[in-house]
């Protein structure tokens, strides 16, 4: 795509997430070009990135909602979920974190951020979590849970260095420099993993 370098790697539900990630990248590029390379969605905050990927989900025939109220435990304590989406009979609950780095990202940094997602579940058994899901989600305990971290970075790294993630993508602007905080943050990364079990 001319002045852009793009990587997408999807290991699970590829028929769903590859088109979503491709559209997410296209949306970012369109915004950058409309702003004449003076602004980017991805460098603002977590919410801006969630909104962008939610739009991509709708554009590839999924449906989604963001920042909605949900209960986080049996005591009915309320909080906000980042993103919920449905593709046919598959639904996904996604929690998101945002990280900005001026240096090379380590796997530990990625893992630490991903582990912050769904942290309200850490003291609960899978059965307790499934019960909560049954009460508040259409497909109950069969809901897929995904942790995602968006990483804004100066340094360029190949996502192939990180093999432990189900969903990976990178967009790098090659020919123009987008200055933010007097630094050129020309790359956005996305790493995501499915929660097959509740982490302790």
TIRO-832168 format. One record per residue (C-alpha): residue number from 0; residue in three letters; x, y, z. Coordinates in Angstrom, 2 decimals, decimal comma, always signed. Layout:
! TIRO-832168
k->NUM r->ALA u->X v->Y w->Z
...
***
This chain:
! TIRO-832168
k->0 r->UNK u->+0,00 v->+0,00 w->+0,00
k->1 r->UNK u->+2,65 v->+2,49 w->-1,03
k->2 r->UNK u->+3,84 v->+4,35 w->+2,02
k->3 r->UNK u->+2,63 v->+1,76 w->+4,51
k->4 r->UNK u->+3,96 v->-1,49 w->+5,89
k->5 r->UNK u->+1,29 v->-3,92 w->+7,04
k->6 r->UNK u->+1,38 v->-7,25 w->+8,85
k->7 r->UNK u->-1,62 v->-9,37 w->+9,83
k->8 r->UNK u->-1,42 v->-12,81 w->+11,41
k->9 r->UNK u->-4,47 v->-14,66 w->+12,72
k->10 r->UNK u->-4,30 v->-18,16 w->+14,18
k->11 r->UNK u->-7,88 v->-18,63 w->+15,41
k->12 r->UNK u->-11,21 v->-17,69 w->+13,79
k->13 r->UNK u->-9,26 v->-16,36 w->+10,81
k->14 r->UNK u->-12,40 v->-15,99 w->+8,71
k->15 r->UNK u->-13,62 v->-13,45 w->+11,27
k->16 r->UNK u->-10,54 v->-11,62 w->+12,47
k->17 r->UNK u->-8,50 v->-11,28 w->+9,29
k->18 r->UNK u->-11,18 v->-9,13 w->+7,58
k->19 r->UNK u->-11,68 v->-7,15 w->+10,80
k->20 r->UNK u->-7,97 v->-6,38 w->+11,15
k->21 r->UNK u->-7,65 v->-5,50 w->+7,48
k->22 r->UNK u->-10,58 v->-3,09 w->+7,78
k->23 r->UNK u->-9,19 v->-1,68 w->+11,03
k->24 r->UNK u->-5,95 v->-0,88 w->+9,22
k->25 r->UNK u->-7,83 v->+0,63 w->+6,27
k->26 r->UNK u->-9,81 v->+2,84 w->+8,67
k->27 r->UNK u->-6,62 v->+4,06 w->+10,33
k->28 r->UNK u->-5,05 v->+4,84 w->+6,96
k->29 r->UNK u->-8,12 v->+6,73 w->+5,74
k->30 r->UNK u->-8,15 v->+8,87 w->+8,87
k->31 r->UNK u->-4,42 v->+9,61 w->+8,58
k->32 r->UNK u->-4,76 v->+10,62 w->+4,93
k->33 r->UNK u->-7,87 v->+12,74 w->+5,56
k->34 r->UNK u->-5,91 v->+14,61 w->+8,24
k->35 r->UNK u->-3,05 v->+15,11 w->+5,76
k->36 r->UNK u->-0,73 v->+13,16 w->+8,04
k->37 r->UNK u->-1,28 v->+15,53 w->+10,95
k->38 r->UNK u->-3,33 v->+13,18 w->+13,12
k->39 r->UNK u->-3,93 v->+9,47 w->+13,73
k->40 r->UNK u->-6,68 v->+7,61 w->+15,54
k->41 r->UNK u->-4,28 v->+5,19 w->+17,12
k->42 r->UNK u->-2,11 v->+7,56 w->+19,11
k->43 r->UNK u->-4,90 v->+9,14 w->+21,21
k->44 r->UNK u->-6,02 v->+6,57 w->+23,78
k->45 r->UNK u->-7,62 v->+3,19 w->+24,40
k->46 r->UNK u->-11,13 v->+4,39 w->+23,62
k->47 r->UNK u->-10,18 v->+5,79 w->+20,21
k->48 r->UNK u->-8,69 v->+2,42 w->+19,24
k->49 r->UNK u->-11,70 v->+0,49 w->+20,53
k->50 r->UNK u->-14,03 v->+2,73 w->+18,51
k->51 r->UNK u->-11,94 v->+2,18 w->+15,37
k->52 r->UNK u->-11,99 v->-1,60 w->+15,62
k->53 r->UNK u->-15,70 v->-1,56 w->+16,49
k->54 r->UNK u->-16,34 v->+0,35 w->+13,27
k->55 r->UNK u->-14,32 v->-2,24 w->+11,37
k->56 r->UNK u->-16,47 v->-5,01 w->+12,82
k->57 r->UNK u->-19,63 v->-3,36 w->+11,50
k->58 r->UNK u->-18,01 v->-2,77 w->+8,10
k->59 r->UNK u->-17,31 v->-6,50 w->+7,64
k->60 r->UNK u->-20,86 v->-7,51 w->+8,60
k->61 r->UNK u->-20,43 v->-8,11 w->+12,31
k->62 r->UNK u->-22,27 v->-6,16 w->+15,00
k->63 r->UNK u->-20,73 v->-4,60 w->+18,09
k->64 r->UNK u->-21,20 v->-2,30 w->+21,04
k->65 r->UNK u->-18,60 v->-0,56 w->+23,17
k->66 r->UNK u->-18,25 v->+0,83 w->+26,70
k->67 r->UNK u->-21,49 v->-0,69 w->+27,99
k->68 r->UNK u->-22,47 v->-1,48 w->+31,58
k->69 r->UNK u->-22,06 v->-5,03 w->+32,86
k->70 r->UNK u->-21,85 v->-6,73 w->+36,23
k->71 r->UNK u->-18,41 v->-7,86 w->+37,31
k->72 r->UNK u->-19,24 v->-10,23 w->+40,15
k->73 r->UNK u->-22,03 v->-12,07 w->+41,96
k->74 r->UNK u->-22,65 v->-9,01 w->+44,13
k->75 r->UNK u->-23,81 v->-7,21 w->+40,99
k->76 r->UNK u->-21,05 v->-4,60 w->+41,17
k->77 r->UNK u->-21,22 v->-2,68 w->+37,93
k->78 r->UNK u->-18,43 v->-1,73 w->+35,58
k->79 r->UNK u->-17,87 v->-1,13 w->+31,88
k->80 r->UNK u->-16,98 v->-3,70 w->+29,26
k->81 r->UNK u->-14,80 v->-2,44 w->+26,42
k->82 r->UNK u->-16,21 v->-4,29 w->+23,41
k->83 r->UNK u->-18,82 v->-6,93 w->+22,63
k->84 r->UNK u->-19,35 v->-8,24 w->+19,09
k->85 r->UNK u->-21,25 v->-10,94 w->+17,24
k->86 r->UNK u->-20,57 v->-12,74 w->+13,97
k->87 r->UNK u->-23,41 v->-15,13 w->+13,24
k->88 r->UNK u->-23,56 v->-17,55 w->+16,16
k->89 r->UNK u->-20,15 v->-16,58 w->+17,54
k->90 r->UNK u->-19,94 v->-13,82 w->+20,08
k->91 r->UNK u->-16,93 v->-12,21 w->+21,69
k->92 r->UNK u->-16,34 v->-10,24 w->+24,85
k->93 r->UNK u->-13,15 v->-8,23 w->+24,45
k->94 r->UNK u->-11,23 v->-6,28 w->+27,05
k->95 r->UNK u->-8,63 v->-3,81 w->+25,80
k->96 r->UNK u->-5,52 v->-2,04 w->+27,10
k->97 r->UNK u->-3,34 v->+0,66 w->+25,55
k->98 r->UNK u->+0,42 v->+1,03 w->+25,83
k->99 r->UNK u->+2,76 v->+3,72 w->+24,50
k->100 r->UNK u->+6,46 v->+2,99 w->+24,23
k->101 r->UNK u->+9,50 v->+4,82 w->+22,91
k->102 r->UNK u->+11,56 v->+1,63 w->+22,89
k->103 r->UNK u->+11,40 v->-1,97 w->+21,79
k->104 r->UNK u->+8,47 v->-3,74 w->+23,41
k->105 r->UNK u->+9,25 v->-6,85 w->+25,41
k->106 r->UNK u->+7,03 v->-9,88 w->+25,64
k->107 r->UNK u->+6,70 v->-9,25 w->+29,38
k->108 r->UNK u->+5,26 v->-5,79 w->+28,73
k->109 r->UNK u->+2,70 v->-7,27 w->+26,36
k->110 r->UNK u->+1,81 v->-10,04 w->+28,80
k->111 r->UNK u->+1,48 v->-7,62 w->+31,71
k->112 r->UNK u->-0,99 v->-5,50 w->+29,76
k->113 r->UNK u->-2,96 v->-8,49 w->+28,50
k->114 r->UNK u->-3,17 v->-9,84 w->+32,05
k->115 r->UNK u->-4,76 v->-6,58 w->+33,20
k->116 r->UNK u->-7,75 v->-7,48 w->+31,02
k->117 r->UNK u->-10,47 v->-9,41 w->+32,85
k->118 r->UNK u->-8,55 v->-8,89 w->+36,09
k->119 r->UNK u->-11,87 v->-8,75 w->+37,96
k->120 r->UNK u->-12,20 v->-12,49 w->+37,25
k->121 r->UNK u->-8,95 v->-13,58 w->+38,83
k->122 r->UNK u->-10,45 v->-14,67 w->+42,15
k->123 r->UNK u->-13,28 v->-16,64 w->+40,58
k->124 r->UNK u->-13,63 v->-20,16 w->+39,30
k->125 r->UNK u->-14,51 v->-20,90 w->+35,69
k->126 r->UNK u->-17,94 v->-22,09 w->+36,88
k->127 r->UNK u->-18,61 v->-18,75 w->+38,56
k->128 r->UNK u->-17,56 v->-16,86 w->+35,45
k->129 r->UNK u->-19,72 v->-19,08 w->+33,24
k->130 r->UNK u->-22,70 v->-18,38 w->+35,49
k->131 r->UNK u->-22,18 v->-14,65 w->+35,15
k->132 r->UNK u->-21,91 v->-15,03 w->+31,39
k->133 r->UNK u->-25,15 v->-17,04 w->+31,26
k->134 r->UNK u->-26,99 v->-14,21 w->+32,97
k->135 r->UNK u->-25,72 v->-11,33 w->+30,87
k->136 r->UNK u->-24,85 v->-12,64 w->+27,42
k->137 r->UNK u->-27,01 v->-14,18 w->+24,75
k->138 r->UNK u->-24,84 v->-17,20 w->+24,14
k->139 r->UNK u->-23,98 v->-17,69 w->+27,80
k->140 r->UNK u->-20,97 v->-19,74 w->+28,73
k->141 r->UNK u->-19,98 v->-20,27 w->+25,10
k->142 r->UNK u->-18,92 v->-16,65 w->+24,74
k->143 r->UNK u->-15,35 v->-16,19 w->+23,49
k->144 r->UNK u->-13,20 v->-13,91 w->+25,63
k->145 r->UNK u->-10,27 v->-12,07 w->+24,10
k->146 r->UNK u->-7,70 v->-9,75 w->+25,67
k->147 r->UNK u->-6,25 v->-7,14 w->+23,31
k->148 r->UNK u->-3,47 v->-4,61 w->+23,74
k->149 r->UNK u->-2,87 v->-1,73 w->+21,33
k->150 r->UNK u->+0,76 v->-0,60 w->+21,36
k->151 r->UNK u->+1,87 v->+2,77 w->+20,07
k->152 r->UNK u->+5,56 v->+2,59 w->+19,27
k->153 r->UNK u->+8,44 v->+4,54 w->+17,76
k->154 r->UNK u->+10,63 v->+1,52 w->+17,02
k->155 r->UNK u->+9,57 v->-0,88 w->+14,27
k->156 r->UNK u->+9,38 v->-4,54 w->+15,21
k->157 r->UNK u->+8,17 v->-7,51 w->+13,19
k->158 r->UNK u->+5,12 v->-9,12 w->+14,74
k->159 r->UNK u->+6,51 v->-12,51 w->+13,73
k->160 r->UNK u->+8,81 v->-12,15 w->+16,74
k->161 r->UNK u->+5,78 v->-12,86 w->+18,90
k->162 r->UNK u->+4,33 v->-16,29 w->+18,24
k->163 r->UNK u->+2,15 v->-16,75 w->+21,31
k->164 r->UNK u->-0,80 v->-14,64 w->+20,24
k->165 r->UNK u->-3,92 v->-15,63 w->+18,32
k->166 r->UNK u->-4,39 v->-12,20 w->+16,74
k->167 r->UNK u->-1,60 v->-9,88 w->+15,62
k->168 r->UNK u->-1,41 v->-6,85 w->+13,35
k->169 r->UNK u->+0,87 v->-3,92 w->+12,61
k->170 r->UNK u->+0,51 v->-0,72 w->+10,63
k->171 r->UNK u->+3,62 v->+1,39 w->+10,00
k->172 r->UNK u->+3,74 v->+4,65 w->+8,06
k->173 r->UNK u->+6,90 v->+4,67 w->+5,97
k->174 r->UNK u->+7,04 v->+7,89 w->+3,98
k->175 r->UNK u->+5,57 v->+10,48 w->+6,33
k->176 r->UNK u->+6,30 v->+11,24 w->+9,96
k->177 r->UNK u->+3,44 v->+11,77 w->+12,39
k->178 r->UNK u->+4,75 v->+13,78 w->+15,29
k->179 r->UNK u->+3,13 v->+13,32 w->+18,69
k->180 r->UNK u->+4,69 v->+14,68 w->+21,89
k->181 r->UNK u->+7,59 v->+15,75 w->+19,63
k->182 r->UNK u->+8,27 v->+12,10 w->+18,76
k->183 r->UNK u->+7,48 v->+10,17 w->+15,59
k->184 r->UNK u->+5,04 v->+7,44 w->+16,53
k->185 r->UNK u->+4,60 v->+5,88 w->+13,11
k->186 r->UNK u->+3,51 v->+2,38 w->+14,15
k->187 r->UNK u->+0,50 v->+0,84 w->+15,86
k->188 r->UNK u->+0,49 v->-2,79 w->+16,96
k->189 r->UNK u->-2,34 v->-5,04 w->+18,06
k->190 r->UNK u->-1,80 v->-8,25 w->+20,02
k->191 r->UNK u->-4,71 v->-10,42 w->+21,16
k->192 r->UNK u->-5,17 v->-13,73 w->+22,89
k->193 r->UNK u->-8,15 v->-15,91 w->+23,70
k->194 r->UNK u->-8,82 v->-16,70 w->+27,32
k->195 r->UNK u->-9,15 v->-20,47 w->+27,38
k->196 r->UNK u->-9,00 v->-20,39 w->+31,16
k->197 r->UNK u->-9,07 v->-17,78 w->+33,85
k->198 r->UNK u->-5,56 v->-16,67 w->+34,71
k->199 r->UNK u->-4,53 v->-16,72 w->+38,34
***
